[in-house]
Amino acid sequence: MTDPLLQDPPDETDEAQVATKAAVFNAAERLFALHGFQNVSVRDITAEARVNLASVNYHFGSKDSLLFEIFRRRTSELNRERARMLHEAAAEAGGKPPVREILKAYFAPPLRWASPDNDRRISVQFIIRARSEGTAEMREVLRNDVSHLARFADALTAARPELPKEDVYWRLHFILGMVHQNRFAEFDRLHHLSGGITREQDVEGLLSRMLDFAEAGFLA
């Protein structure tokens, strides 16, 4: 008996194929983000997307290839938004933005995406999963692709030329930890610790707190 995963899906128009591929992509992103990479099967994805069982292999090649395509697209979108904000900050400051604006360009996009009322929060959850559960190909990118960070290191070096470069890189490393830890779903622990006084529900308010702390680290 032929494996249904290896069969071609029924003939579709070009427009229908684009819609099917998008449905698979979106269903997979949501399921992986909510349930983890290992807990979601190809059958789960096609059932969620309401498409033929062979659609994952037909459009993406394999489950791992689908995972990497989601990862590649979402991280590219996120880093393009960061780059755009940094470019705008540089344009407004005559090519040399202050530390706070540089940090804001890095912090703001993922924080705003992760807001509970933003549809893009699923994409952030997926990226977070990728850091701990990602395929070998994803881990390779996370380890070695630092091009999106280089522009921020250069901008921070220009903003604080008196700091040794080694210190700039270490301080940038420390603020990356702030991004990875600031997830709305994990704030309950902080709320318990503070006795409930840290109920920060406003994204812009939280961003301001993060910038106050990170900026001080670069100005000290």
Secondary structure as UniProt FT lines:
FT   HELIX           4..6
FT   HELIX           14..35
FT   TURN            38..39
FT   HELIX           42..49
FT   TURN            53..54
FT   HELIX           55..60
FT   HELIX           63..92
FT   TURN            93..95
FT   HELIX           99..113
FT   TURN            116..117
FT   TURN            119..120
FT   HELIX           121..133
FT   HELIX           136..144
FT   HELIX           147..159
FT   TURN            161..162
FT   HELIX           165..181
FT   HELIX           184..186
FT   HELIX           187..193
FT   TURN            194..198
FT   HELIX           203..219
//
